[in-house]
Structure formats: structure tokens, C-alpha cells
């Protein structure tokens, strides 16, 4: 159950957005760094904390038993009353906050750090 959550939310999305995004966006904009480096650092450090919370949710009382889809009837208080599901959902929210912070940083970098004579139509789509 947690295998798919780990693979999707803690491997694929951080590598594609965080890894490739932090490498390619400054390269395409011909800039040395992102617009908000501290926000970039914050979005990076949200991921290990969220991963830790997801790992802890597997060891709390009954464990997370709703599958990777987190199907709503299985996450209700009637079916799973221990705090493991709350920890798992909060870890996904923390991972989502990391993605939102990275996306804001990417958008701000593209909008504010481009050359003044380079319009949005002249920004390369691929490096």
C-alpha cells in the first residue's frame, strides 16, 4: 500500500519537479540560480519530513490500510480509527506543499528573472 505512495509522491514527482526543474529552469533562463533560493530549500526539506511521516504511519497501531488510492470509505473513522491514516494524509499534504512551493518558485523565476528584452514568446520550451 505505501509502495505506490512512495513511488509516486516521493520518487517520481520530486525527481521530475524538484530535480529536473531546478536543473532546467535556470538553464533555460540563463540564470545562475532560482529566484527564491530559500523557498527552493524549504520545498526540498518538506519532502524528507513528509516521507518520515509516511513511514511512521505504517508503524502506528494498525498501520495504513486503505491502499494507495486512499479510498474515502476506507479512510473514515468507522473503518480506521487509529491515527495512522491521519499521518499518511498529512504527509501527502506536506508533499503537496513542497510541490506548490517549487511551482511558485519556477513561475517567479520565469516571470521575473528573464532578460528584459526577451518576451515570453522567446523563452525556449526545451533547453
N, C-alpha and C positions, 0 to 999 in steps of 0.2 A: 504494500500500500504506500509506504513512504518512498519506495524506489522511484516511482513515476514523479512524485512531487520533487524529489531531489534532482532528478534528471532534467525536468522541465524548468523549475523555478530557481534552481541553484547551480545548474551547469549550462544549459543552453542559453537562457535569457541573459545571465550576467556575462557570459563569454561573448555573445553576439552584440549586446548593447554596450556593456562596460568595456570589454576588451577591444573589440574591433572599432567601436565608436570612439573611444579615447585615442585610438591609434589613427583612424582615418579622418575624422573631422578636422583636427588641426593640420593634417597633411593636405587635405583638400583646400583649406582656407589659407594655407601658407602662414601658419602661426606656430609659435613655439609651444603653446600650452592652451588649455581651455580657458574660457572667460572667467569662471569662478572655480579656482583650484580647491578651495576649502569645501565647496559644495560637492565637488568631484570626490574629495576624500571622504566626506560624510556618506555619499551614496555607496562608496566602496565598503566602508566599515559597517553599514547596515546589513550587508549580505552575510558575513560570518555570524553576527548576532542572531539573525533570523534563522540561519542554519542550525545554530546551537539550540534555539528554542524548538525547532522541529525535531531535533534529536532527543531533547528532553521529553517531548510529548510522547515519544514511544515508550518511555520508561515510567511514566506516571500511571498509577493504578492499573487500569485495564488496557492502556495503550490506545492508539488512534485506530478505530475500527470501521471507518466509513469509506475507505478506498481513496484513490487519488482524485476522484471527481468531487469528493466531499458532498455527496448526495444529501440534500436537505432533510428528508425524513430520518436518515441515519445519524445526522448531527444534532437532532433535537434533544432536549433534556430528558424526554421519556426513554429514548433508546440508549443514550450515552451520557450519564450524569456526572462522570468524573471530569476533571479539568484538562484532560489530555487533548480533547478536541478544541478547547479554547486556546491552548498553547499553539496548536497547529495552525489554527486560523489566524491568530495574532502573528505568527511567524510569516505567513503569506502576506499579511498586511504590511509587515516591516519590509519584506522583499519588494512589495509594490511601491512603498515609499522610496525605496532605493531606485527603482526604475523611473519614478516620477522625477526625482531629483536629478538623475542623469539626463532625462529628456529635457528638463528645463535648462540644464547646463548646455546641452547640444544646441537647443533653439537660441539661447542667448549668445552662444559663440558664433553661430551662423549669422544672426541678425546684427550683432554689434561689433564683431571683430573682423569683418571683411574690409577690403580696401574700399576707400570712399568712391573711387571711380568704377568699381565693379558692382554692377547691379545684381539683383537676384537671378536674372536670366542668364548671367555669365558665370555663375558658380557651377563648377563641374559636378556632374552626378556621380562619376566614378573617378578615382584618382589617376 
